[in-house]
Amino acid sequence: EPRKQLQDILKINLLEGNVSIIGQVGSGTDELVSTILWSSITEHTPEEINYYVIDFGAETLRMFAKFPQIGEIAFQDKIDRVADIIQYVFDELEKRKELMADYNGSFELYNKSSGKTLPLICLVINAYDVFSETIPQLSEALTSFYRDAPRYGIVMIVSSSTHTVLRSRQLQYFNHVIMLQMQDETLYRATTNCRRDLLPALGINSKRTS
């Protein structure tokens, strides 16, 4: 809380929706993504959460490859595996739409009332700016995914070194927008609509409601 000069523990409930992490190179975006993965896989079983990871950054997420909560992990030199991950989550979304049709299209209601449980699926794209530039057609295809997938228990975590990679029509589907250190304070305001008197020295977490 900039006004109180308070830095508290950052808590993110992935069930609330998509997460965007934006920060200039060297600001700690890779470290934050790694922290989110580590904290969730040490708290939840593979029956509760599954990660599908695309890392176009420094490949720091490679360390998680052998954890049972990680369904698949792919890097920039394996474009075919990247495409397979994207296709898988799209196919899973369609399956869940059918499964949850009698439960108001609600992941939470399905797990509570159907007598069956499905894991939360989290698609992670680290260095989304590089991903978007390298495979623009896949990046564009994800726009509808941001909007539709969370209600069916499929969410995204994306990180980027630039605030422009997610256009406003895409960013509106991210419930959490976390901005780390940026070169220009106007970038915080352009992305989060933060008031000038609340501009932080190092970063801001903007929780959106939809």
Buried (B, 14 or more C-beta within 10 A) or exposed (E): EBEEEEEEEEEBEBEBBBBBBBBBEEBBBBEBBBEBBEEBBEEBEBEBBBBBBBBBBEBEBEEBEEBEBBBBBBBBEEEEBBBEBBEBBBEBBEEBBEBBEEBEBBBEEBBEEEEEEBBBBBBBBBBBBBBBEBBEEBBEEBEEBBBEBBBBBBBBBBBBBBBEBBEEEBBBBBBBBBBBBBEEEEBBBBBBEBEEEEBBEEBBBBEBEE
